[in-house]
Amino acid sequence: MIRVVLPAHLRNLARAEGEVQLDVAGEVTQRAVLDALEARYPVLRGTIRDHDTLKRRPFVRFFACEEDLSHEPPDAPLPAAIASGAEPFLIIGAIAGGI
Amino acid sequence: MSTVRVLVGTRKGAFVLTSDGKRERWDVCGPHFGGWEIYHLKGSPADPQRLYASQSTGWFGQLIQRSNDGGKTWEPVGNKFAYDGVPGTHQWYDGTPHPWEFKRVWHLEPSPTDPDTVYAGVEDAAIFRTTDAGETWQEFPGLRGHGSGPHWQPGGGGMCLHTIILDPADPQRVYIAISAAGAFRSDDAGRTWQPINRGLYSKSIPNPTAEVGHCVHHVAMHPARPHVLFMQKHWDVMRSDDAGDSWQKISGDLPVDFGFPIDVHAHEPDTIYVVPIKSDSEHYPPEGKLRVYRSRTGGNEWEALTQGLPQSNCYVNVLRDAMAVDSLDTCGVYFGTTGGQVYASPDAGDHWAPIVRDLPAVLSVEVQTLP
């Protein structure tokens, strides 16, 4: 079971409470986690990554196990603690760009 | 008695303000989508309970929300705005080619006859349409593909398509405006487009009378007279009596003719409203006095409307989509400010009072007159 923490705006949008728990088949990567997340909550499509290119939106960041994984390749395996559910995968709205 | 519903988009959410036909006591509902920028929300003329809202942030991009109960509840619908084909380039601020990139929806214009059909004006400039109540959106590529597209440049607020006017008498005719490309018209329901900027003079561009490149801030039309258009340009207030084929300056005795919104009285096609702003480098009212100017002669002769508006130390702006009128017998006029005030006049502008004073910066105001 993969644990995902969404930023407040996206949690509200998805009408999710607290952490989201996802089953991810196969290797646990950023892409696999986000695919599973968007399959569960289609309303999140386009809010974390581009609809077509699937690139991360510029002001969204991915953290896990006290590391910034935002620039890791989307198909790279995530840390074992994420895959085991010991640690959550954090989706963060960057502290930038606000007015 | 009739009800008036004012739909307010702000920098931090949407608000729905309702009153009876007296327009004295108001109920304020919101924020909906708190923390998100609501560039625009508007109701369907064919089904006034059907509303659409453009919701966005720099972090999480664009969403479209739909309500079937007049704004009490909302559901997100399709948010994919994909340009048709290879987007190509327009000019960047420095004149270099820049790829067309979708940023946000500035304006939603529901069809007058079908609640499931809505047009969307977006940044970078393009026009989209949904015919399935917002689930999917398709571009009209003939606009962006107009031969002048590579020469369009963004205005200060981005290269936005901010105005969409559907001709109520001719379903084939659509007007749009883009900052800073200018106004365009389609006579074949959006398939092909022609620039309609003859008569505009913009001294800040290399060729002041160029076919495209004008910073049109807003265009308004009275539905009973769809060939007459009124325009607030960056500088200059303009009028066309031939569906945009030519324009004449009607700034007349305005104290300054820079501004953003322009609108037309619901029952008097020659009564128009603007809000003069000091200059393009000082986006606030002249002398710190917030004044709506009204012309009852279709332009050139203007009167200041000040009763109930702050006449000292006022330094707010009124953005291009932040003025609207109701259609009650005594036409109500409404506008919102970047200071978060929404003002209403129940008597065509003679007297004003704030409905609310402390909303987030107001981006758009629309009005529904309900039976």
Interface residues (C-beta under 8 A of the other chain):
Chain A: P7 H9 L10 L13 V43 R45 G46 T47 I48 H51 D52 R57 F59 V60 G93 A94 G97 G98 I99
Chain B: R11 G35 W36 T57 G58 W59 F60 G61 Q62 L63 P76 N79 K80 A82
